[in-house]
Amino acid sequence: MRAIKTHTHSQKRRISEKGYGCIYVEAPHLLPKTSMVEVDGQLIEITNGDRENAKAWFMYSDKDPSDASMALKETPMQYVGLNDSISIIKEYLCKLEMQEPCTIFGFSQGATFVHILSMLASAARKEPDCKHLSPFAKIDSVILASGFASMHQGSVTDNIQDINSEDFITIRSLHIIGDKDTRVPKSYGDKLAALYAEPQIYIHNKGHFIPHNKALIDTVIEFLDTRDE
């Protein structure tokens, strides 16, 4: 079994010890260190934090890649560069054997990206003879940490045409939500979980990160083990 993880390296040793192979995938879009903003009719250069090599799975603006002001507005939009990221995951999935189950793990924007992948997987697994139609059918479960629901509108693949965002996502899901998360407040995680048919929810009393406590690690491993029952 494979676990493909988007932007998180937590619990690596424990999960590997349980026999789960982990693939760490890096987002393709490098965010600039500075942006130009207009102040009183003049363009001013501002610094976008102090992170080196900051990357994203998609952008919210085609004018300023670092502008994330629309991320939590819950307004339908078109994510810029999304298809590039989907192509990367598709390439990894194509390398896996069909009988080898796969879990996708995403944190923050990575979790929102996993929501999109979940819709692709859920739609693909409903297709007749899905094993031969789409590599996304190999995704049988997802783990989403500190995420928010996708607001993307527009085509994300030429292979699956019947995606309906109003349908419950039928693949198994584990949602890790921080009760004190101020970057992605708990209400957003609750709304994301509600889009899945049978979500499993783990709530911790911390902020916008993945705890390293035994309780969560055991929950993740139990979730991964459940498919074998």
Backbone as CSV, one residue per row, in Angstrom:
resi,resn,N_x,N_y,N_z,CA_x,CA_y,CA_z,C_x,C_y,C_z
1,MET,0.839,-1.186,0.000,0.000,0.000,0.000,0.879,1.242,0.000
2,ARG,0.446,2.282,-0.699,1.206,3.520,-0.784,0.440,4.662,-0.132
3,ALA,1.197,5.569,0.485,0.618,6.810,0.981,1.346,7.940,0.278
4,ILE,0.630,8.697,-0.549,1.209,9.837,-1.243,0.904,11.074,-0.420
5,LYS,1.941,11.793,0.006,1.757,12.905,0.938,2.107,14.219,0.269
6,THR,1.189,15.171,0.371,1.384,16.478,-0.236,1.703,17.500,0.853
7,HIS,2.981,17.912,0.908,3.413,18.975,1.835,3.287,18.592,3.302
8,THR,3.649,17.407,3.668,3.739,17.087,5.089,4.637,15.880,5.266
9,HIS,5.515,15.937,6.255,6.418,14.827,6.524,6.179,14.247,7.915
10,SER,5.046,14.548,8.513,4.770,14.090,9.871,4.514,12.590,9.907
11,GLN,4.848,11.997,11.012,4.584,10.582,11.288,5.293,9.636,10.311
12,LYS,6.347,10.108,9.645,6.998,9.293,8.625,7.520,7.965,9.180
13,ARG,8.244,7.997,10.296,8.888,6.782,10.807,7.856,5.749,11.228
14,ARG,6.846,6.160,12.014,5.855,5.214,12.506,5.073,4.572,11.371
15,ILE,4.683,5.368,10.378,3.922,4.833,9.262,4.767,3.871,8.453
16,SER,6.042,4.211,8.235,6.939,3.323,7.491,7.159,2.013,8.233
17,GLU,7.269,2.088,9.568,7.467,0.882,10.362,6.288,-0.079,10.244
18,LYS,5.107,0.454,9.963,3.921,-0.385,9.815,3.824,-1.000,8.428
19,GLY,4.796,-0.755,7.578,4.819,-1.377,6.268,4.195,-0.548,5.158
20,TYR,3.906,0.713,5.430,3.318,1.576,4.415,4.411,2.386,3.734
21,GLY,4.522,2.245,2.427,5.492,3.027,1.687,4.979,4.435,1.458
22,CYS,5.807,5.439,1.736,5.391,6.834,1.601,6.106,7.503,0.426
23,ILE,5.342,8.203,-0.381,5.888,8.984,-1.480,5.612,10.455,-1.177
24,TYR,6.662,11.277,-1.131,6.502,12.691,-0.820,6.560,13.487,-2.119
25,VAL,5.480,14.180,-2.420,5.358,14.895,-3.687,5.449,16.397,-3.420
26,GLU,6.266,17.079,-4.207,6.464,18.514,-4.038,5.600,19.287,-5.027
27,ALA,4.966,20.349,-4.556,4.136,21.188,-5.414,4.994,21.851,-6.498
28,PRO,4.418,22.096,-7.671,5.227,22.575,-8.800,5.404,24.078,-8.911
29,HIS,4.587,24.862,-8.203,4.588,26.307,-8.439,5.388,27.053,-7.366
30,LEU,6.521,27.628,-7.775,7.365,28.390,-6.862,6.790,29.794,-6.699
31,LEU,6.553,30.189,-5.457,5.976,31.499,-5.184,7.077,32.550,-5.062
32,PRO,6.877,33.723,-5.642,7.904,34.779,-5.569,8.040,35.324,-4.151
33,LYS,9.235,35.806,-3.849,9.497,36.361,-2.521,8.892,37.751,-2.346
34,THR,8.626,38.433,-3.457,8.072,39.781,-3.379,6.887,39.924,-4.325
35,SER,6.048,40.907,-4.044,4.917,41.243,-4.902,4.840,42.751,-5.057
36,MET,4.192,43.181,-6.122,3.966,44.602,-6.345,2.505,44.915,-6.040
37,VAL,2.275,45.855,-5.128,0.916,46.258,-4.779,0.778,47.762,-4.992
38,GLU,-0.439,48.186,-5.295,-0.682,49.597,-5.537,-1.114,50.299,-4.257
39,VAL,-0.404,51.341,-3.882,-0.720,52.141,-2.703,-0.760,53.607,-3.122
40,ASP,-1.916,54.211,-2.979,-2.089,55.618,-3.344,-1.640,55.886,-4.773
41,GLY,-1.982,54.959,-5.673,-1.677,55.156,-7.083,-0.277,54.794,-7.490
42,GLN,0.547,54.321,-6.541,1.921,53.945,-6.856,2.146,52.468,-6.552
43,LEU,2.955,51.806,-7.389,3.289,50.415,-7.162,4.413,50.313,-6.132
44,ILE,4.161,49.526,-5.094,5.131,49.333,-4.015,5.491,47.854,-3.935
45,GLU,6.765,47.568,-3.812,7.207,46.182,-3.659,7.130,45.778,-2.194
46,ILE,6.465,44.655,-1.933,6.362,44.128,-0.573,6.964,42.735,-0.522
47,THR,7.377,42.329,0.676,7.963,41.002,0.882,6.890,40.014,1.310
48,ASN,6.896,38.847,0.690,5.915,37.810,0.997,6.466,36.845,2.050
49,GLY,6.675,37.329,3.266,7.189,36.465,4.318,8.658,36.174,4.132
50,ASP,9.181,35.261,4.928,10.613,34.959,4.886,10.879,33.499,4.530
51,ARG,9.886,32.812,3.951,10.075,31.405,3.613,10.863,31.272,2.315
52,GLU,11.848,30.396,2.341,12.610,30.080,1.147,11.932,28.922,0.406
53,ASN,11.949,28.987,-0.903,11.445,27.893,-1.733,9.975,27.577,-1.437
54,ALA,9.165,28.605,-1.158,7.741,28.390,-0.899,7.043,28.000,-2.197
55,LYS,6.257,26.921,-2.148,5.593,26.416,-3.346,4.112,26.200,-3.086
56,ALA,3.356,26.124,-4.174,1.906,25.962,-4.066,1.428,24.954,-5.104
57,TRP,0.282,24.345,-4.787,-0.345,23.425,-5.742,-1.140,24.192,-6.783
58,PHE,-1.583,25.367,-6.431,-2.300,26.230,-7.361,-2.283,27.648,-6.786
59,MET,-2.631,28.615,-7.614,-2.697,30.006,-7.178,-4.132,30.514,-7.295
60,TYR,-4.423,31.562,-6.550,-5.766,32.143,-6.548,-5.873,33.350,-7.464
61,SER,-4.743,33.809,-7.988,-4.719,34.992,-8.845,-3.738,34.771,-9.986
62,ASP,-4.132,35.168,-11.187,-3.215,35.067,-12.323,-2.347,36.321,-12.461
63,LYS,-2.574,37.298,-11.580,-1.782,38.530,-11.604,-0.674,38.505,-10.563
64,ASP,-0.964,37.988,-9.383,0.027,37.908,-8.303,-0.021,36.499,-7.715
65,PRO,0.938,35.637,-8.030,0.921,34.254,-7.543,0.886,34.136,-6.027
66,SER,1.387,35.151,-5.321,1.438,35.079,-3.861,0.183,35.618,-3.184
67,ASP,-0.748,36.118,-3.961,-1.977,36.682,-3.403,-2.935,35.558,-3.020
68,ALA,-3.071,35.323,-1.719,-3.969,34.277,-1.225,-5.177,34.862,-0.510
69,SER,-5.481,36.116,-0.799,-6.568,36.791,-0.097,-7.931,36.171,-0.369
70,MET,-8.056,35.430,-1.475,-9.340,34.819,-1.828,-9.464,33.381,-1.343
71,ALA,-8.435,32.872,-0.694,-8.393,31.448,-0.342,-9.597,31.001,0.482
72,LEU,-9.985,31.798,1.472,-11.061,31.399,2.384,-12.343,32.205,2.170
73,LYS,-12.482,32.836,1.017,-13.663,33.651,0.746,-14.886,32.809,0.388
74,GLU,-14.676,31.532,0.092,-15.755,30.622,-0.307,-16.506,31.165,-1.516
75,THR,-15.737,31.755,-2.434,-16.277,32.272,-3.683,-15.790,31.400,-4.837
76,PRO,-16.678,30.882,-5.665,-16.235,30.064,-6.802,-15.232,30.813,-7.667
77,MET,-14.168,30.141,-8.049,-13.111,30.745,-8.854,-12.404,29.649,-9.626
78,GLN,-11.484,30.053,-10.471,-10.667,29.086,-11.196,-9.257,29.119,-10.627
79,TYR,-8.807,27.980,-10.102,-7.461,27.900,-9.543,-6.429,27.882,-10.675
80,VAL,-5.475,28.762,-10.584,-4.440,28.887,-11.612,-3.363,27.826,-11.402
81,GLY,-3.037,27.106,-12.453,-1.974,26.104,-12.371,-2.397,24.775,-11.794
82,LEU,-3.692,24.584,-11.549,-4.167,23.353,-10.923,-3.883,22.119,-11.773
83,ASN,-4.076,22.230,-13.078,-3.888,21.065,-13.940,-2.450,20.565,-13.941
84,ASP,-1.502,21.472,-13.730,-0.096,21.043,-13.631,0.088,20.099,-12.444
85,SER,-0.544,20.441,-11.319,-0.421,19.617,-10.114,-1.140,18.286,-10.277
86,ILE,-2.305,18.322,-10.904,-3.045,17.079,-11.134,-2.243,16.140,-12.025
87,SER,-1.565,16.699,-13.007,-0.743,15.877,-13.901,0.392,15.186,-13.147
88,ILE,0.970,15.884,-12.162,2.051,15.292,-11.369,1.534,14.091,-10.582
89,ILE,0.389,14.247,-9.907,-0.185,13.137,-9.141,-0.572,12.003,-10.070
90,LYS,-1.134,12.332,-11.212,-1.527,11.302,-12.180,-0.318,10.478,-12.608
91,GLU,0.807,11.152,-12.804,2.034,10.454,-13.200,2.473,9.461,-12.124
92,TYR,2.407,9.863,-10.849,2.757,8.948,-9.766,1.786,7.773,-9.711
93,LEU,0.499,8.059,-9.868,-0.513,6.996,-9.794,-0.338,5.984,-10.919
94,CYS,0.070,6.452,-12.081,0.254,5.551,-13.219,1.369,4.537,-12.969
95,LYS,2.276,4.870,-12.071,3.392,3.971,-11.767,3.005,2.878,-10.783
96,LEU,1.865,3.030,-10.121,1.434,2.058,-9.125,0.662,0.923,-9.781
97,GLU,0.789,-0.262,-9.197,-0.026,-1.381,-9.639,-1.483,-1.115,-9.268
98,MET,-2.409,-1.582,-10.109,-3.816,-1.302,-9.862,-4.285,-1.914,-8.565
99,GLN,-3.757,-3.078,-8.204,-4.213,-3.750,-6.986,-3.581,-3.169,-5.727
100,GLU,-2.685,-2.208,-5.888,-2.020,-1.589,-4.743,-2.810,-0.366,-4.291
101,PRO,-3.515,-0.433,-3.149,-4.323,0.696,-2.700,-3.448,1.902,-2.369
102,CYS,-4.041,3.079,-2.495,-3.283,4.310,-2.300,-4.092,5.294,-1.471
103,THR,-3.437,5.902,-0.483,-4.014,6.976,0.312,-3.274,8.265,0.002
104,ILE,-4.017,9.355,-0.183,-3.417,10.666,-0.399,-3.549,11.478,0.887
105,PHE,-2.436,12.067,1.335,-2.390,12.822,2.587,-2.027,14.269,2.244
106,GLY,-2.856,15.221,2.648,-2.569,16.619,2.349,-2.773,17.521,3.556
107,PHE,-1.943,18.553,3.643,-2.020,19.524,4.739,-2.251,20.918,4.175
108,SER,-3.156,21.683,4.796,-3.448,23.064,4.444,-3.909,23.145,2.988
109,GLN,-3.243,23.936,2.135,-3.665,23.971,0.737,-3.542,22.588,0.108
110,GLY,-2.585,21.801,0.610,-2.456,20.428,0.129,-3.710,19.615,0.391
111,ALA,-4.382,19.891,1.514,-5.631,19.193,1.823,-6.748,19.624,0.870
112,THR,-6.764,20.907,0.513,-7.738,21.391,-0.464,-7.494,20.731,-1.816
113,PHE,-6.239,20.579,-2.180,-5.878,19.860,-3.405,-6.345,18.405,-3.316
114,VAL,-6.190,17.795,-2.150,-6.644,16.418,-1.967,-8.166,16.318,-2.094
115,HIS,-8.885,17.366,-1.676,-10.332,17.393,-1.885,-10.659,17.262,-3.375
116,ILE,-9.928,17.979,-4.219,-10.132,17.892,-5.665,-9.796,16.486,-6.165
117,LEU,-8.693,15.939,-5.693,-8.319,14.576,-6.076,-9.370,13.574,-5.607
118,SER,-9.975,13.842,-4.454,-11.029,12.969,-3.937,-12.216,12.914,-4.891
119,MET,-12.589,14.076,-5.421,-13.703,14.106,-6.366,-13.364,13.328,-7.631
120,LEU,-12.134,13.462,-8.102,-11.704,12.695,-9.260,-11.735,11.195,-8.968
121,ALA,-11.243,10.825,-7.783,-11.204,9.411,-7.409,-12.603,8.836,-7.247
122,SER,-13.462,9.585,-6.571,-14.820,9.108,-6.331,-15.564,8.908,-7.643
123,ALA,-15.409,9.862,-8.574,-16.053,9.740,-9.883,-15.467,8.582,-10.683
124,ALA,-14.140,8.430,-10.626,-13.485,7.367,-11.393,-13.903,5.989,-10.911
125,ARG,-14.063,5.827,-9.607,-14.392,4.520,-9.045,-15.855,4.131,-9.297
126,LYS,-16.662,5.093,-9.746,-18.048,4.784,-10.097,-18.182,4.301,-11.538
127,GLU,-17.133,4.524,-12.332,-17.186,4.155,-13.738,-17.102,2.644,-13.905
128,PRO,-17.837,2.072,-14.880,-17.698,0.646,-15.173,-16.260,0.319,-15.582
129,ASP,-15.773,-0.784,-15.048,-14.407,-1.202,-15.361,-13.415,-0.071,-15.099
130,CYS,-13.592,0.573,-13.932,-12.810,1.775,-13.619,-11.313,1.506,-13.582
131,LYS,-10.914,0.275,-13.333,-9.492,-0.025,-13.197,-8.715,0.239,-14.488
132,HIS,-9.442,0.259,-15.602,-8.759,0.444,-16.871,-9.009,1.828,-17.459
133,LEU,-9.775,2.661,-16.775,-10.135,3.964,-17.317,-9.301,5.114,-16.747
134,SER,-9.079,5.115,-15.451,-8.444,6.275,-14.836,-7.508,5.874,-13.712
135,PRO,-6.300,6.428,-13.687,-5.387,6.151,-12.572,-5.918,6.680,-11.242
136,PHE,-6.834,7.644,-11.268,-7.386,8.191,-10.025,-8.235,7.170,-9.279
137,ALA,-8.670,6.116,-9.967,-9.426,5.055,-9.313,-8.562,4.279,-8.322
138,LYS,-7.240,4.459,-8.396,-6.346,3.785,-7.448,-6.404,4.418,-6.059
139,ILE,-6.919,5.643,-5.973,-7.041,6.321,-4.676,-8.257,5.748,-3.957
140,ASP,-8.033,5.066,-2.850,-9.171,4.482,-2.137,-9.450,5.177,-0.807
141,SER,-8.590,6.130,-0.413,-8.822,6.858,0.837,-7.955,8.111,0.855
142,VAL,-8.339,9.065,1.710,-7.602,10.325,1.805,-7.519,10.765,3.261
143,ILE,-6.465,11.515,3.569,-6.306,12.143,4.883,-6.103,13.632,4.635
144,LEU,-6.953,14.442,5.266,-6.930,15.885,5.030,-6.710,16.605,6.360
145,ALA,-5.634,17.375,6.454,-5.298,18.068,7.697,-5.337,19.577,7.493
146,SER,-6.078,20.269,8.351,-6.149,21.746,8.327,-6.509,22.275,6.947
147,GLY,-7.488,21.633,6.314,-7.860,22.024,4.961,-9.175,22.766,4.897
148,PHE,-9.487,23.237,3.689,-10.744,23.916,3.420,-11.259,23.427,2.075
149,ALA,-12.561,23.508,1.864,-13.168,22.971,0.657,-12.723,23.738,-0.585
150,SER,-12.526,23.013,-1.663,-12.154,23.634,-2.925,-13.293,24.495,-3.459
151,MET,-12.926,25.652,-3.999,-13.875,26.539,-4.658,-13.623,26.589,-6.168
152,HIS,-12.804,25.658,-6.645,-12.442,25.666,-8.062,-13.637,25.354,-8.947
153,GLN,-13.786,26.136,-10.005,-14.762,25.873,-11.041,-14.034,25.747,-12.364
154,GLY,-14.394,24.729,-13.120,-13.734,24.531,-14.403,-13.261,23.111,-14.534
155,SER,-12.886,22.732,-15.736,-12.447,21.371,-16.017,-11.110,21.091,-15.348
156,VAL,-10.978,19.894,-14.804,-9.707,19.497,-14.202,-9.127,18.257,-14.879
157,THR,-9.872,17.638,-15.750,-9.370,16.464,-16.445,-10.231,16.191,-17.659
158,ASP,-9.636,15.630,-18.686,-10.396,15.265,-19.888,-10.942,13.846,-19.810
159,ASN,-10.555,13.115,-18.770,-10.917,11.697,-18.700,-12.197,11.437,-17.935
160,ILE,-12.587,12.342,-17.047,-13.772,12.136,-16.220,-14.686,13.340,-16.410
161,GLN,-15.879,13.121,-16.905,-16.758,14.226,-17.235,-17.948,14.365,-16.293
162,ASP,-18.159,13.396,-15.404,-19.395,13.392,-14.623,-19.191,13.824,-13.168
163,ILE,-18.166,14.619,-12.907,-17.924,15.090,-11.551,-19.025,16.069,-11.148
164,ASN,-19.658,15.818,-10.028,-20.695,16.702,-9.505,-20.305,17.084,-8.090
165,SER,-20.000,18.366,-7.880,-19.533,18.810,-6.568,-20.611,18.701,-5.503
166,GLU,-21.857,18.462,-5.915,-22.943,18.342,-4.950,-23.097,16.912,-4.439
167,ASP,-22.461,15.957,-5.099,-22.514,14.569,-4.657,-21.573,14.371,-3.467
168,PHE,-21.984,13.506,-2.526,-21.068,13.137,-1.461,-19.908,12.344,-2.043
169,ILE,-18.713,12.595,-1.530,-17.531,11.856,-1.957,-17.527,10.526,-1.213
170,THR,-17.432,9.454,-1.940,-17.680,8.136,-1.349,-16.435,7.433,-0.838
171,ILE,-15.238,7.912,-1.179,-14.057,7.215,-0.679,-13.832,7.554,0.796
172,ARG,-13.116,6.681,1.502,-12.876,6.844,2.925,-12.031,8.091,3.181
173,SER,-12.328,8.792,4.294,-11.591,10.018,4.590,-11.373,10.183,6.081
174,LEU,-10.191,10.693,6.420,-9.849,11.073,7.787,-9.529,12.557,7.774
175,HIS,-10.197,13.316,8.646,-10.039,14.764,8.688,-9.401,15.177,10.015
176,ILE,-8.241,15.826,9.936,-7.513,16.279,11.112,-7.725,17.786,11.230
177,ILE,-8.351,18.215,12.313,-8.779,19.604,12.451,-8.259,20.192,13.766
178,GLY,-7.676,21.377,13.681,-7.191,22.064,14.880,-8.257,22.962,15.475
179,ASP,-8.590,22.710,16.721,-9.637,23.489,17.383,-9.232,24.954,17.551
180,LYS,-7.913,25.226,17.606,-7.419,26.587,17.787,-6.714,27.107,16.533
181,ASP,-7.038,26.523,15.404,-6.436,26.945,14.141,-6.973,28.323,13.758
182,THR,-6.093,29.297,13.633,-6.509,30.639,13.238,-6.278,30.903,11.751
183,ARG,-5.437,30.113,11.106,-5.188,30.293,9.672,-6.299,29.661,8.842
184,VAL,-6.704,28.444,9.220,-7.872,27.794,8.616,-8.779,27.397,9.778
185,PRO,-9.689,28.265,10.184,-10.534,27.997,11.351,-11.299,26.680,11.253
186,LYS,-11.603,26.131,12.399,-12.247,24.816,12.492,-13.507,24.714,11.631
187,SER,-14.269,25.784,11.518,-15.512,25.737,10.746,-15.270,25.334,9.294
188,TYR,-14.116,25.722,8.743,-13.792,25.363,7.360,-13.501,23.866,7.247
189,GLY,-12.815,23.324,8.250,-12.560,21.891,8.260,-13.834,21.083,8.417
190,ASP,-14.762,21.600,9.220,-16.057,20.935,9.403,-16.833,20.896,8.089
191,LYS,-16.822,22.012,7.353,-17.527,22.060,6.075,-16.908,21.101,5.061
192,LEU,-15.575,21.017,5.090,-14.900,20.092,4.184,-15.277,18.649,4.512
193,ALA,-15.272,18.296,5.771,-15.617,16.922,6.174,-17.047,16.577,5.783
194,ALA,-17.940,17.551,5.819,-19.349,17.314,5.512,-19.579,16.959,4.045
195,LEU,-18.572,17.138,3.198,-18.694,16.809,1.784,-18.434,15.333,1.510
196,TYR,-18.014,14.597,2.538,-17.711,13.168,2.405,-18.841,12.336,3.014
197,ALA,-19.062,11.178,2.418,-20.202,10.346,2.829,-20.062,9.860,4.269
198,GLU,-18.877,9.394,4.639,-18.660,8.857,5.987,-17.309,9.347,6.511
199,PRO,-17.204,10.626,6.834,-15.918,11.165,7.287,-15.566,10.718,8.699
200,GLN,-14.288,10.398,8.898,-13.770,10.161,10.249,-13.044,11.434,10.659
201,ILE,-13.330,11.959,11.831,-12.809,13.266,12.235,-11.956,13.139,13.494
202,TYR,-10.775,13.737,13.438,-9.886,13.812,14.603,-9.652,15.296,14.903
203,ILE,-10.064,15.743,16.075,-9.906,17.139,16.471,-8.842,17.242,17.563
204,HIS,-7.857,18.105,17.349,-6.833,18.349,18.368,-6.973,19.780,18.871
205,ASN,-6.363,20.069,19.992,-6.552,21.380,20.627,-5.432,22.357,20.297
206,LYS,-4.814,22.163,19.131,-3.712,23.031,18.720,-4.137,23.887,17.532
207,GLY,-3.138,24.506,16.883,-3.399,25.409,15.780,-3.189,24.794,14.419
208,HIS,-2.529,25.560,13.528,-2.402,25.175,12.121,-1.146,24.334,11.900
209,PHE,-1.174,23.124,12.376,-0.076,22.185,12.151,-0.571,20.782,12.478
210,ILE,0.275,19.804,12.213,-0.083,18.405,12.484,0.625,17.972,13.763
211,PRO,-0.110,17.663,14.816,0.522,17.231,16.067,1.308,15.930,15.878
212,HIS,2.316,15.761,16.709,3.116,14.536,16.660,2.767,13.605,17.815
213,ASN,1.589,13.768,18.386,1.252,12.960,19.555,0.863,11.534,19.170
214,LYS,0.977,10.647,20.138,0.706,9.224,19.916,-0.735,8.986,19.490
215,ALA,-1.660,9.746,20.057,-3.076,9.533,19.746,-3.353,9.735,18.263
216,LEU,-2.780,10.791,17.663,-3.012,11.035,16.246,-2.305,9.991,15.382
217,ILE,-1.067,9.676,15.737,-0.340,8.676,14.960,-1.085,7.345,14.967
218,ASP,-1.578,6.949,16.132,-2.349,5.711,16.218,-3.625,5.797,15.385
219,THR,-4.256,6.976,15.368,-5.473,7.170,14.580,-5.189,7.024,13.090
220,VAL,-4.083,7.611,12.640,-3.708,7.511,11.228,-3.424,6.060,10.853
221,ILE,-2.655,5.368,11.675,-2.313,3.984,11.373,-3.555,3.096,11.390
222,GLU,-4.441,3.313,12.359,-5.690,2.555,12.418,-6.548,2.803,11.169
223,PHE,-6.573,4.066,10.733,-7.313,4.400,9.510,-6.755,3.667,8.315
224,LEU,-5.426,3.626,8.185,-4.793,2.927,7.076,-5.025,1.412,7.170
225,ASP,-5.011,0.897,8.384,-5.192,-0.545,8.585,-6.612,-1.008,8.311
226,THR,-7.583,-0.108,8.425,-8.979,-0.499,8.337,-9.334,-1.151,7.027
227,ARG,-8.676,-0.747,5.942,-9.010,-1.286,4.624,-8.752,-2.775,4.537
228,ASP,-7.895,-3.292,5.438,-7.562,-4.714,5.382,-8.550,-5.567,6.148
229,GLU,-9.489,-4.931,6.823,-10.411,-5.699,7.652,-11.520,-6.303,6.806
